[in-house]
Amino acid sequence: MAVLTVQNLCYGYAKGTPFEKAVLHDVCCTFGEGEIVAVIGHTGSGKSTLLQHLNGLLKPDSGDVLLDGESIYRSKAALRECRFRVGMCFQYPEQQLFESTVRDDIAFGPKNQKLAADEIDRRVKESLAYVGLRESYADKSPFDLSGGEKRRVAIAGVLAMEPEVLILDEPSAGLDPAGKKALLKLITDYHAQTGSTVIFVSHDMDDVAEIADRVLVLSKGRAVMSGTTREVFARADELLEMGLGLPEATSVMLRLRHEGLDVPTDVFTAEEAAAALLAFARKGAGV
Amino acid sequence: MKNEVLRFDNVTFCYDTERPEHTAVRDLSFSLYEGEFTCILGHNGSGKSTVAKLCNALLLPTSGTVTAYGLDTAVEANENEIRRNVGMVFQNPDNQLVATIVEDDVAFGPENLGLPREEIAARVDEALRLVGMTEFRKHEPHRLSGGQKQRVAIAGALAMQTRCLVLDEPTAMLDPQGRQEVMEALFKLKRELGITVVLVTHFMSEAVAADRVLVMNDGKLCMDGTPREVFAHSEELSAIGLAVPKPLEIARTLRQNGIPIDDVLTADELAQAFYNAFT
């Protein structure tokens, strides 16, 4: 069952000025309940613009966005409801922290939802736990935290609204390997515990291979591919042509295939690659 | 004898001397040499950006000395010459371009030196050529891609005839193509001009191609060697929050299972090694 459906969406920036630029052309896609979907594409392919339609931050020139089958633009009330149900975490969200304490910053969303004080309190605590920060962080100033911690506070602010759909625009950009790993775990944990739908943009194909169920590929404002992670990465040549990367493990297998070794190429993680090469070696050695 | 470009002698740096727990760099000593491509690795908060800023007197050591091309960075009179020789490029491409046209941005430094017009024009031409941005010289910087913006920032340093480039995570905010463009530009500068490059990064794949890798942890230098030497310590690296390149990880697993493959750093090397082992 699709939670979000994008129908024939067209959008251009700076309409009616000399800088007018069409960004999205007739995009159709669906996001199923409980899925983790990665949106990938070259810079300027329209990924962020598409995401900003999913909770009505932008209004399409034509086409529609449906939440549970109904247009999110049908009324102001519907739009407001959509913003509570679809939580959006922008790129570099740590730049948007503004309150004087971590607690107030996280509580900002729930307060706008007009929740009771004790419910807000519960959500602040729970969100901090989700992002792996101790409760003692609640009283700190967000500006005294490290970059990685700030990002987690910003994400906690979105989680506190308990969105059914969580959208993240390049959540792991700029983090070190350990920070990246922790962030991916945070996303998959939240997903496992709440069953919510997660939609994220990433340039790191290893991240995509690790957590996504399905991948949507945008190119020049069009949705050009959509399928399971396995199906999409199997079309390596087309991805490379679009200037996109591949998981590193897949690159290794493709190169071996290129050398004439009959190894499988639908391999996306280091563990899978090692296992596949091992199997190949044993077969070759007649073991 | 290799020429010393940068030298850290027992350098400690503390952002707030009243709170010594905020010490970012502790008793650091090392030298970097002319023409070397060095990567500084470390997790967030390990002190690597502080090291970058200490290189050209943007920060001054709390104790110890930093010497750039033989000049002490703590001596104010040396500042201009140090900044001219040691150029800096930061992480966010949007924070370091100042002009409304690419070529004006690149000309900003040399104009401040009061050079003659022709000399400035010649330097801008050459700098843009080196980073492959000549065709964009009349463009507005804010309409360029991230990788293009970073290359303009690098051109700005080249127009000052910088001999050493220090880059603080210049590719962290770029897409894969932008990253590749910047890395290619840096290797070209090293190759063609012999420029010394100091690259702070946490992309292991970038460190793989360097001449030398320094690993920082908790404000200290914990490893120093060629990429091959450093990545041989995979357990120590993961203990301090870093990863080893994926091809190496695969090679290790294969070797543990009896397939004779040496440590490799890139997908190409792994494919080659595996191919050789089986044909």
HADDOCK unambig.tbl for C-alpha pairs under 7 A between the chains (distance, minus, plus):
assign (segid A and resid 43 and name CA) (segid B and resid 175 and name CA) 6.57 0.50 0.50
assign (segid A and resid 173 and name CA) (segid B and resid 172 and name CA) 6.78 0.50 0.50
assign (segid A and resid 173 and name CA) (segid B and resid 173 and name CA) 6.60 0.50 0.50
assign (segid A and resid 174 and name CA) (segid B and resid 172 and name CA) 4.90 0.50 0.50
assign (segid A and resid 174 and name CA) (segid B and resid 173 and name CA) 6.33 0.50 0.50
assign (segid A and resid 176 and name CA) (segid B and resid 43 and name CA) 5.43 0.50 0.50
assign (segid A and resid 176 and name CA) (segid B and resid 44 and name CA) 6.02 0.50 0.50
assign (segid A and resid 176 and name CA) (segid B and resid 202 and name CA) 5.68 0.50 0.50
assign (segid A and resid 177 and name CA) (segid B and resid 241 and name CA) 6.42 0.50 0.50
assign (segid A and resid 177 and name CA) (segid B and resid 242 and name CA) 5.53 0.50 0.50
assign (segid A and resid 177 and name CA) (segid B and resid 243 and name CA) 6.16 0.50 0.50
assign (segid A and resid 178 and name CA) (segid B and resid 241 and name CA) 4.74 0.50 0.50
assign (segid A and resid 178 and name CA) (segid B and resid 242 and name CA) 6.28 0.50 0.50
assign (segid A and resid 203 and name CA) (segid B and resid 175 and name CA) 5.94 0.50 0.50
assign (segid A and resid 203 and name CA) (segid B and resid 176 and name CA) 6.67 0.50 0.50
assign (segid A and resid 243 and name CA) (segid B and resid 177 and name CA) 6.59 0.50 0.50
assign (segid A and resid 245 and name CA) (segid B and resid 176 and name CA) 6.74 0.50 0.50
assign (segid A and resid 248 and name CA) (segid B and resid 246 and name CA) 6.70 0.50 0.50
assign (segid A and resid 248 and name CA) (segid B and resid 267 and name CA) 6.98 0.50 0.50
assign (segid A and resid 251 and name CA) (segid B and resid 267 and name CA) 6.54 0.50 0.50
assign (segid A and resid 252 and name CA) (segid B and resid 267 and name CA) 4.94 0.50 0.50
assign (segid A and resid 252 and name CA) (segid B and resid 268 and name CA) 6.84 0.50 0.50
assign (segid A and resid 252 and name CA) (segid B and resid 270 and name CA) 6.93 0.50 0.50
assign (segid A and resid 252 and name CA) (segid B and resid 271 and name CA) 5.74 0.50 0.50
assign (segid A and resid 255 and name CA) (segid B and resid 271 and name CA) 6.12 0.50 0.50
assign (segid A and resid 256 and name CA) (segid B and resid 271 and name CA) 5.39 0.50 0.50
assign (segid A and resid 256 and name CA) (segid B and resid 275 and name CA) 6.95 0.50 0.50
assign (segid A and resid 270 and name CA) (segid B and resid 246 and name CA) 6.16 0.50 0.50
assign (segid A and resid 270 and name CA) (segid B and resid 249 and name CA) 6.80 0.50 0.50
assign (segid A and resid 270 and name CA) (segid B and resid 250 and name CA) 5.61 0.50 0.50
assign (segid A and resid 273 and name CA) (segid B and resid 250 and name CA) 6.82 0.50 0.50
assign (segid A and resid 274 and name CA) (segid B and resid 250 and name CA) 5.21 0.50 0.50
assign (segid A and resid 274 and name CA) (segid B and resid 253 and name CA) 6.24 0.50 0.50
assign (segid A and resid 274 and name CA) (segid B and resid 254 and name CA) 6.08 0.50 0.50
assign (segid A and resid 278 and name CA) (segid B and resid 254 and name CA) 6.50 0.50 0.50
